[in-house]
Amino acid sequence: MKDLKFKYLVFKGGIGAYLGSLASDKVLLFIGRSNTQKNSAPLQELLNRMILGGYLLVWPKSRNQSISEFLAEKSTGAVGWLNKVLGPNERLIKVWMRRFLKGLILVSHPTKWSYFVHWLSTSPINDQALINKRAIRAIGGNKSIIIMSHSAGGITASRLADEPNLCGIICFGYPFKHPDKDEESYRTTYLQYIQTSFLIIQGTKDEYGGVDVQNRYELSPYINFEFVEATHEYENLSADDWARVTHKIEALLHTKRAGAPK
């Protein structure tokens, strides 16, 4: 999707890159993973198909998210070096070294110094939920909106489930638990209260939670799972798994209003 030409919708606190017509009554709000350096080829293919199907695709971003992506891009080489020296697993020393390196990058770009204040005062998940709520209101309350999310984007999506014109949520790889951390309540608290159709496509080998998540957490009856043979990246899905996933997604997309639990 990097080669496509986006237009931009400006709203308070952020912008929404979009493809398609703002007049369309079918809106797909995409909320990606927090690590923008990792992309899922199957998910991008699905988004491309939906754009061709007449959906308005909107990808909201706050100004500080754009700065975060800038820092991630500029620090790619250094992060790769850290992984070679300290290993691929998450460790406290790696976290602080990444922050130190990004801090050095920010110091050399004064126009982006506002990120320091934002980083110290705001929760990234809460910030993204607020930006997406503003984007939904900017798009218009008369449109039927489906959220397509990936990884940490699903956590943000769970905080938007009570939006009045939201018809459903789809998440590829919900991150129930970080493999290197203890349980973190912010990841799953909202899942028990959702009253909007929420389809989670989860890999059986997903390091953030496999088939066991159905019984480990208290979940709303509006949440449905489709399990596939995959890790958190969704590469190399079999034809059968891909067919099942697309069938489930198409069924949800044709639902104009959130229905009763299945």
C-alpha positions as CSV (number, residue, x, y, z in Angstrom):
1,M,0.0,0.0,0.0
2,K,3.0,2.3,0.1
3,D,2.8,2.8,-3.6
4,L,-0.8,4.0,-3.5
5,K,-1.6,7.7,-3.5
6,F,-3.4,8.7,-0.3
7,K,-5.5,11.8,0.2
8,Y,-5.8,13.3,3.6
9,L,-8.6,14.2,5.9
10,V,-7.6,16.7,8.6
11,F,-9.3,16.6,12.0
12,K,-8.4,17.8,15.5
13,G,-5.2,16.2,16.7
14,G,-4.4,14.2,13.6
15,I,-4.9,13.4,10.0
16,G,-6.6,10.5,8.2
17,A,-4.9,9.2,5.1
18,Y,-7.6,7.7,2.9
19,L,-8.3,5.9,-0.4
20,G,-11.7,6.0,-2.1
21,S,-14.6,8.5,-2.0
22,L,-15.6,10.3,1.1
23,A,-19.1,10.0,-0.2
24,S,-19.1,6.2,0.2
25,D,-21.3,4.8,2.9
26,K,-19.0,1.8,3.4
27,V,-16.1,2.8,5.5
28,L,-13.1,0.7,6.6
29,L,-11.2,2.2,9.5
30,F,-7.7,0.6,9.7
31,I,-5.8,0.6,12.9
32,G,-2.4,-1.1,12.5
33,R,0.0,-2.5,14.9
34,S,2.2,-0.3,17.1
35,N,5.4,-1.6,15.5
36,T,5.0,0.0,12.0
37,Q,8.2,-1.6,10.8
38,K,6.4,-5.0,10.7
39,N,3.7,-5.4,8.0
40,S,1.5,-8.4,7.1
41,A,1.4,-9.1,3.4
42,P,-1.9,-11.1,3.6
43,L,-3.5,-8.2,5.5
44,Q,-2.3,-5.7,2.9
45,E,-3.7,-7.9,0.1
46,L,-7.1,-8.0,1.9
47,L,-7.2,-4.2,2.3
48,N,-6.4,-3.8,-1.4
49,R,-9.2,-6.1,-2.3
50,M,-11.7,-4.1,-0.2
51,I,-10.6,-0.8,-1.7
52,L,-11.4,-2.3,-5.1
53,G,-14.7,-3.4,-3.7
54,G,-15.8,0.2,-3.2
55,Y,-14.8,0.7,0.5
56,L,-13.5,4.0,1.7
57,L,-10.3,3.1,3.6
58,V,-9.3,5.5,6.3
59,W,-6.0,5.2,8.2
60,P,-6.0,7.8,11.1
61,K,-2.8,9.0,12.6
62,S,-2.0,11.5,15.3
63,R,0.9,13.9,14.8
64,N,2.9,12.1,17.5
65,Q,2.3,8.7,15.8
66,S,3.8,10.1,12.7
67,I,6.8,11.2,14.7
68,S,7.0,7.7,16.3
69,E,7.1,6.2,12.9
70,F,9.8,8.6,11.9
71,L,11.9,7.5,14.9
72,A,11.3,3.9,14.1
73,E,12.5,4.3,10.6
74,K,15.6,6.3,11.6
75,S,16.6,3.9,14.3
76,T,16.1,0.7,12.3
77,G,19.9,0.0,11.9
78,A,20.6,0.6,15.6
79,V,17.7,-1.6,16.7
80,G,19.0,-4.4,14.4
81,W,22.5,-4.0,16.0
82,L,20.9,-4.2,19.5
83,N,19.1,-7.5,18.5
84,K,22.4,-9.0,17.3
85,V,24.3,-8.0,20.5
86,L,21.6,-8.6,23.1
87,G,19.5,-11.2,21.4
88,P,16.0,-11.0,19.9
89,N,14.0,-11.3,23.2
90,E,12.7,-8.2,24.9
91,R,14.9,-7.1,27.8
92,L,14.8,-4.0,30.0
93,I,18.2,-2.9,28.9
94,K,17.1,-3.0,25.3
95,V,14.0,-0.9,26.0
96,W,16.1,1.8,27.6
97,M,18.8,1.7,25.0
98,R,16.1,2.1,22.2
99,R,14.7,5.1,24.1
100,F,18.1,6.6,24.5
101,L,18.8,6.2,20.8
102,K,15.5,7.7,19.8
103,G,16.1,10.5,22.2
104,L,19.4,11.4,20.4
105,I,17.5,11.4,17.1
106,L,14.9,13.7,18.5
107,V,17.5,16.1,19.9
108,S,18.7,16.7,16.3
109,H,15.2,17.4,15.0
110,P,13.8,20.4,17.1
111,T,10.5,20.5,15.2
112,K,9.6,17.2,16.7
113,W,10.4,18.0,20.3
114,S,6.8,18.1,21.3
115,Y,7.0,14.3,21.2
116,F,8.9,14.3,24.5
117,V,6.0,16.0,26.3
118,H,3.5,13.7,24.7
119,W,5.5,10.6,25.5
120,L,5.8,11.5,29.2
121,S,2.1,12.4,29.6
122,T,0.0,10.1,27.5
123,S,-0.8,6.4,27.2
124,P,-0.2,5.4,23.6
125,I,-3.4,3.2,23.6
126,N,-5.6,5.9,25.0
127,D,-4.1,8.4,22.6
128,Q,-4.9,6.2,19.6
129,A,-8.5,5.6,20.9
130,L,-9.1,9.3,21.1
131,I,-7.6,10.0,17.7
132,N,-9.8,7.3,16.1
133,K,-12.9,8.6,17.8
134,R,-12.2,12.0,16.3
135,A,-11.6,10.4,12.9
136,I,-15.0,8.6,13.1
137,R,-16.8,11.8,13.9
138,A,-14.9,13.6,11.1
139,I,-16.0,10.9,8.6
140,G,-19.6,11.4,9.5
141,G,-22.2,9.8,11.8
142,N,-24.4,8.6,8.9
143,K,-21.8,6.0,7.6
144,S,-21.5,2.3,8.4
145,I,-18.0,1.8,9.8
146,I,-16.0,-1.4,10.1
147,I,-12.7,-1.4,12.0
148,M,-9.9,-3.6,10.5
149,S,-7.1,-3.9,13.0
150,H,-3.9,-5.8,13.5
151,S,-2.1,-6.7,16.7
152,A,-2.0,-3.8,19.1
153,G,-4.5,-2.0,16.9
154,G,-7.1,-4.5,18.2
155,I,-6.5,-3.1,21.8
156,T,-7.4,0.3,20.5
157,A,-10.4,-1.0,18.6
158,S,-11.8,-2.6,21.7
159,R,-12.0,0.9,23.2
160,L,-14.1,2.1,20.3
161,A,-16.8,-0.6,20.3
162,D,-19.5,1.7,21.8
163,E,-19.3,4.1,18.9
164,P,-22.9,4.4,17.6
165,N,-22.2,3.9,13.9
166,L,-19.7,1.1,14.3
167,C,-21.0,-2.1,12.7
168,G,-18.2,-4.5,13.6
169,I,-14.5,-5.0,14.4
170,I,-12.0,-7.4,12.8
171,C,-8.7,-8.1,14.3
172,F,-5.8,-10.1,13.0
173,G,-3.7,-11.4,15.9
174,Y,-5.1,-9.9,19.0
175,P,-2.1,-9.5,21.5
176,F,-3.6,-11.0,24.6
177,K,-0.3,-11.4,26.4
178,H,3.2,-10.3,25.6
179,P,5.4,-13.4,25.5
180,D,8.1,-11.8,27.7
181,K,5.8,-10.1,30.2
182,D,3.2,-10.9,32.9
183,E,-0.5,-10.4,32.2
184,E,-1.3,-6.7,31.5
185,S,-4.9,-5.8,32.2
186,Y,-5.1,-3.0,29.7
187,R,-4.9,-5.6,26.9
188,T,-8.1,-7.5,27.8
189,T,-10.2,-5.5,30.2
190,Y,-12.5,-4.0,27.5
191,L,-13.0,-7.4,25.8
192,Q,-15.6,-8.5,28.4
193,Y,-17.9,-5.5,27.9
194,I,-18.0,-5.3,24.1
195,Q,-21.5,-5.4,22.5
196,T,-20.5,-5.1,18.9
197,S,-19.6,-8.0,16.6
198,F,-15.9,-8.6,17.1
199,L,-14.1,-11.2,14.9
200,I,-10.6,-12.2,16.0
201,I,-8.5,-14.1,13.5
202,Q,-5.9,-15.8,15.7
203,G,-3.0,-18.0,14.8
204,T,-2.7,-21.3,16.6
205,K,1.0,-20.6,16.9
206,D,0.6,-16.9,17.8
207,E,3.1,-16.1,20.6
208,Y,0.7,-13.5,21.9
209,G,-2.0,-16.1,22.5
210,G,-3.2,-19.2,20.7
211,V,-6.4,-21.4,21.0
212,D,-6.1,-21.3,24.8
213,V,-7.2,-17.6,24.9
214,Q,-10.9,-18.7,24.6
215,N,-10.8,-20.1,28.1
216,R,-8.1,-18.0,29.8
217,Y,-9.9,-14.6,29.6
218,E,-13.4,-13.3,30.3
219,L,-14.8,-12.4,26.9
220,S,-18.0,-10.9,25.6
221,P,-20.3,-13.3,23.7
222,Y,-20.1,-10.8,20.8
223,I,-16.5,-12.0,20.2
224,N,-16.0,-14.8,17.7
225,F,-12.7,-16.6,16.8
226,E,-11.4,-18.0,13.6
227,F,-8.2,-20.0,14.2
228,V,-5.6,-20.5,11.5
229,E,-2.3,-22.2,11.2
230,A,-0.1,-19.1,11.7
231,T,2.1,-17.1,14.0
232,H,1.6,-13.5,14.8
233,E,2.7,-12.5,11.3
234,Y,0.2,-14.4,9.1
235,E,2.6,-15.3,6.4
236,N,2.1,-18.3,4.2
237,L,-1.5,-19.0,5.1
238,S,-2.9,-22.1,3.4
239,A,-5.5,-21.7,0.7
240,D,-8.1,-23.4,3.0
241,D,-7.4,-21.1,5.9
242,W,-7.4,-18.0,3.7
243,A,-10.8,-19.1,2.2
244,R,-12.3,-19.5,5.7
245,V,-10.9,-16.1,6.8
246,T,-12.3,-14.2,3.8
247,H,-15.7,-16.0,4.2
248,K,-16.0,-14.9,7.8
249,I,-14.9,-11.3,7.0
250,E,-17.3,-11.0,4.1
251,A,-20.1,-12.2,6.3
252,L,-19.3,-9.5,8.8
253,L,-18.9,-6.8,6.2
254,H,-22.4,-7.4,4.9
255,T,-23.8,-6.9,8.4
256,K,-25.1,-3.3,8.5
257,R,-25.7,-3.2,12.2
258,A,-24.2,-5.2,15.0
259,G,-26.3,-8.3,15.6
260,A,-27.0,-10.5,18.6
261,P,-24.3,-12.8,20.0
262,K,-23.9,-16.0,18.0
